[in-house]
Amino acid sequence: MLWTLYLKTLRSGSINELNKAIELGLNTLKEVSGAGLGRVDTLRVVAALLDFRHQLAPSDGRDLEKSVTLNREALQQFPPNHTVYWMYVNSLALKLYLQYNWTGEISCLEESIQLGRSSIDSMPTTHAHRSVPARDLAHSLMLRFNETRRISDLDEAIKWDRRALASSATSHVFYPEISAQAVSRLCMLFDARGSFEALEEAITLGNTVLDTMASDHAERGDVILELSKALLRRGRHQGNIADIDRSISELARIKEVMLQRTEGPKLLSTLADCHIVRFRFNRSDKDANDALEIITGLLDTLHPGRPERFQCLVDAAELHMELGTSYRSIQAALSQLADALSDEHRDVRSRIEGARRILDIAVSQYQDIVSAEAAAHRQLLDIFALVVGLLPRVAFFDLHLHTRLQSLAIGQSIALTGASHALIIGSSQKALEILEQGRAVFWTHALRLRSPFEAAPKELRDRLSILARQLGKVHDKSSTGENLGAVEAEIARRRGQIEEFNVLLNQVRKLPGLDRFLLHDEFTTLRKASERGPVVVLVSSALGCHAILLKQRGDCVSIPIEHLPDTWLAHSGTEWRSIIVEARAEMRDCRKMEKSKITKTRRAGAEEILRQLWIEVVRPVIKALGLEPSEGRNRPRIWWCPTGNFAHLPIHAAGAGGERCSDYVVSSYIPTLGSLLAARNAYSPILKDDMQALVAATPRSSISQWSDLINTREEARAIRAVLPSGAIIELPPADDACIEGGNGITAETLLKLLPQTNILHLACHGHQDLENPLQSGFILRDEELTIERLMHVPLPRAFMAFLSACETAKGDFNQPDQVVHLAAAMFFAGFKSVIATLWSMADADGPEIARSVYQKIFSSKLNHIDPDDIAYALDEAVTKLRTVQPEPLRWAPYIHLGI
């Protein structure tokens, strides 16, 4: 009887009949207690009735919540080995999918996907209805793709679509629904990868399906909606107004029907998009006003938490930024964007994507914002700070270090642009705070997970430590293999751990005096970075270039760099890299201290870049700091923190007309101000008599593509001759390049000895991997020792690392975080002072530079090494090399990083 009532309500759509059926069903469940298939069937039917009422009538979500509960009970009681068990699994998956649509809780979606996979796996591959759960799984995967932008979800959804289309005849009852979903997914593929072929396939499929459907077919509206989205994309992409006109016409035809269904908000959003695109073609005020009216009306109907509301707010923000409309309002747009960003139901990645879309428009219209009221300036600054504040949370999600790093690419330019905006409106202190929060996020994230959480109360500290260890764990693909279900279960588990971790952090921050617990440093703390010498942060973005000077008294001023735009820096960085690549072979093969044979063209190009950097950047900084030429220890130290396109140029080597940066200052580099402060706070003097130095070299590697480095033996011997004999860590004979038969250190030996090391000197080949920076490494005797392996080694005694290898401080234009290289790995892992190279070094120069540095350091009468001695020793050694090798490509690669 209950099933009959269910079918009747589906046909009639009568709320009264539906209410009666639900009341009857709930009463029946009270009467049918215990287990058994009779109760299971009743549970499933009542759950379906509750679903239907949730979709048919105004809902507060309780019907859907009850439906999920009933489906869970039905699944628990149904025999797992039954032939239709898959239906009960898939039914719960669908309910969770609906619950996600209502609440925006991504954990519901994650569970829905896992259940969808279980449903498919429980069916034979030849099962006639296997396409049913596959189709539902594809739909859930697409929702997750919309949240997380995980491209593998989109690819898998399209795979299931193609299988379903291939196995279904056009007359099949589900063919229109399968086709509509396939059209939607192909449009997404066009958005994600720019595949115009996918877009044309979507339009062809949509048209073909419409031609075979009856005009009153129940699914016709769904096909028209997805086809209209495809036409909108093609019209916008090709400037074809006919596509836009047709899309508007088709949507108007089905609007009344679709507004009664759950797809109503999507139709309205698409229709608004069509009108604003057509406005850009014809400049008709009616189209612009229609778009705003639709979006405004839609916002009024969507309660907070609905996924559609977030997208609607972003759409509304874009409309209010639209040039040529009567309602253009930058302040209204930024307010709506701030509202969208505050939606904690949305995944942080989707929030950053939405913000980036509006911020890109803001940058293109920046002059209008600058000329607007001061309130708009502050609004935009707050938006930048809010988005940058989300970046640290992005790196938590992925299971593997590489994907955690790559995930940060979503917002790699936002911190730079936000800092530039802060500088333009005269807020240099805020600019520093934004840069600190948005730069070196990968390393900051890794260090946060290693925190002892000492300031937190014990009951919170213990749980934070456990969660941090779990979140810091690197997952090996072999642990899950290609089993997507296992991977997703691990991701879902990780998401739960992240949520608990953040809840605990917020609890700690509510305690007295702990409001900044594990948050980025504010300016009052950052200014302490200049206590031992000025710090200069170089900022470049599409909005302009600036130098922020943090003077020794803690004063903060900025200098606009007006004549070197970001485009020049980008071009010069590319040119410099090209020059380095051309010179690489000669640099590596140079065995003696003979002059490099650099061509005039190459030399002139390099000198011009260094000249411009001197005139437009370094000299104005030195002038603003009131510095004069001096020698030796009379020269002050300066810490450079170059960001954006500045990071790819040798600032310390800038010079022209007989003047060089090194005539005025001794230069050091830092990734962030906070990293410098952390290194100083962790430093404690180590007596020379207690020093433990690991001096290792690899003159020949078993990895065939790497050439021999004959001079590394001499280099290691030269250093050991300077060091106190008791300070040298003994190596196994086979690993010791200084003795007969020793072929160089192995990875295993190095990893074993590092924890007891104060000074590490490593002479070998170095390699920066442009595709995967975490696979950059040192080429040792037996294998390459990568950053990914090194960053997990505890270094409680680490003080100084001399990385006498090529490219150990080389960043890359396309790196999400720009400071993922070997020198940064050593610095963030615990070494307070690092000597490294920006590009290839000459094998012949290594021994001379190293000998000079160590002689200077250990000639001091102090019973411990003064950290300042390292930077000055390197400066003196490089100055000596310059007298023999005036070519900057030869001496300029050597830099100092750290305290």
Buried (B, 14 or more C-beta within 10 A) or exposed (E): EBEEBBEEBEEEEEEEBBBEBBEBBBEBBEEBEEEEEEBBBBBBBBBBBBBBBBBBEEEEEEBBBBBBBBBBBBBEBBEEEEEEBBBBBBBBBBBBBBBBBBBBBBBBBBBBBBBBBBBBEBBEEEBEEBBBBBBBBBBBBBBBBBBBBBEEBBBBBBBBBBBBBEEBEEEBEBBBBBBBBBBBBBBBBBEBEEEEEBBBBBBEBBBEBBEEBEEEBEBBBBBBBBBBBBBBBBBBEEEBBEBBBBBBEBBEBBBEBBEEBEBBBBBBBBBBBBBBBBBBBEEEEEBBBBBBEBBBEBBEBBEEBBBBBBBBBBBBBBBBBBEEBEEBBBBBBBBBBBBBBEBEBBBBBBBBBBBBBBBEBBBEBBEBBBEBEEEBBBBBBBBBBBBBBBBBBBBBBBBBBBEBBBBBEBBBBBBBBBBBBBBBBEBBBBBBBBBBBBBBBBBBBBBBBBBEBEBBEEEBBEBBBEBBEBBBEEBEEEEBEEEBBBBBBBBBEBBEBBEBBEEBBEBBBEEEEBEEBBBBBBBEBBBBBBEBBBBBBBBBBBBBBBBBBBBEEBEBEBBEBEEBBBEBBBEBBEBBBEBBEBBBEBBBEBEEEEEBEBEEEBBEBBBEBBBBBBBBBBBBBBEBBEBEEEEEEEBBBBBBBBBBBBBBBBBBBBBBEEBBBBBBBBBBBBBBBBBBBBBBEEBEEBEBEEBBBBBBBBBBBBBEEBEEBEBBBBBBBBBBEBBEEEBBBEBEEBBBBBEEEBBBBBBEBBBEBBEEBBBBBBBBBBBBBEEBBBBBBBBBBBBBBBBBBBBBBEBEBBBBBBBBBBBBBBBBBEBBBBBBBBBBBBBBBBBBBBBBBBBBBBBBBBBBBBBBBBBBBBEEEEEBBEBBBBBBBBBBBBBEBBEEBEBBBBBBBBBBBBB
